[in-house]
Amino acid sequence: IFWLVQMSSEMWQPCEDEFHTGELHFERFVSGFVQPLLERWKVLETSHSLSVVFFTRTRIDPNTMPTPPNAAPAKPPPTPDNAAGGMDAAANVTSPELGR
C-alpha cells in the first residue's frame, strides 16, 4: 500500500472547527486518520506493507531569485521567429549543399 501525502502550507495551519482546539491539519491527519486505521489493522490482525511518501512543491518567482555568480545568461523563451525548426530558423541555415 502506498500513501501519498501532500504537505501543503495548509497542513501547518490550525483546523477551523466548532471546538477551536488549535489542532493543525497535519496533527488531525495523524490522530484522526492514521492512528485509528493502524489500530483497526492491529485488531483485524492484518499484515500490510505500507509506504508513506510525504511530498510538496514550491513555487518560485523567477523575478525574485538572485542570479548566481558565473551564471550563463538566460535564453529568451521560444517565439515563432526563433523556435527550432521554424520557417525563419531554417532559412538562416548556411550549408554548402544548399549553395549558401
C-alpha positions in Angstrom: 0.0 0.0 0.0 1.3 3.4 -0.9 0.1 6.6 0.7 0.9 9.9 -1.0 0.5 12.8 1.5 0.8 16.3 0.1 2.3 18.6 2.6 0.8 21.9 1.6 1.1 25.1 3.6 -2.5 24.5 4.9 -1.2 21.3 6.7 0.6 23.6 9.1 -2.4 25.8 9.9 -5.0 25.2 12.6 -8.2 23.4 11.7 -11.3 25.6 11.8 -14.0 23.7 13.6 -16.5 24.2 16.3 -14.1 23.0 19.1 -11.3 25.5 18.3 -8.7 23.1 19.6 -5.9 24.7 17.7 -5.0 21.3 16.2 -3.1 21.5 13.0 -4.4 19.8 9.8 -1.2 17.5 9.9 -2.0 16.6 13.5 -5.6 15.8 12.6 -4.4 13.6 9.7 -2.2 11.6 12.1 -4.6 11.4 15.1 -7.8 11.3 13.2 -6.9 9.0 10.3 -3.5 7.3 10.6 -3.8 6.2 14.2 -7.3 4.8 14.1 -6.6 3.0 10.9 -3.4 1.4 12.3 -5.3 0.4 15.4 -8.0 -1.2 13.3 -5.4 -3.1 11.3 -3.9 -4.4 14.5 -7.3 -5.6 15.8 -8.0 -7.3 12.5 -4.5 -8.9 12.6 -3.7 -7.7 9.1 -0.3 -7.6 7.7 0.2 -4.9 5.1 3.3 -3.4 3.7 2.8 0.3 3.9 5.0 3.0 2.3 4.2 6.6 3.1 5.5 9.4 0.9 5.3 12.9 2.0 5.7 15.4 -0.8 5.3 19.1 -1.5 6.1 21.5 -4.2 7.4 25.0 -4.1 6.6 27.8 -6.5 9.5 30.2 -7.1 9.0 33.6 -8.8 12.0 33.8 -11.2 11.9 37.6 -10.9 12.7 37.5 -7.2 15.5 34.9 -7.4 19.0 36.3 -7.2 21.3 35.4 -10.2 24.1 33.1 -9.0 27.6 34.2 -9.8 29.1 32.9 -13.0 25.6 32.0 -14.3 25.1 31.8 -18.0 22.8 34.5 -19.4 19.2 33.4 -19.7 17.9 32.3 -23.1 14.8 34.1 -24.3 11.7 32.0 -24.5 11.0 30.5 -27.9 8.9 32.6 -30.2 7.6 31.8 -33.7 10.7 33.7 -35.0 13.4 31.9 -33.1 11.7 28.5 -32.4 13.8 25.5 -33.5 12.6 24.0 -36.8 10.5 27.1 -37.6 10.5 28.6 -41.1 12.7 31.5 -40.2 15.2 29.3 -38.3 15.5 27.0 -41.3 16.0 30.0 -43.7 19.0 31.2 -41.8 21.0 27.9 -42.1 24.2 28.1 -44.0 25.1 24.8 -45.8 27.5 24.0 -48.7 24.8 21.6 -50.1 22.4 24.5 -50.4 24.9 26.7 -52.0 24.8 29.3 -49.3 
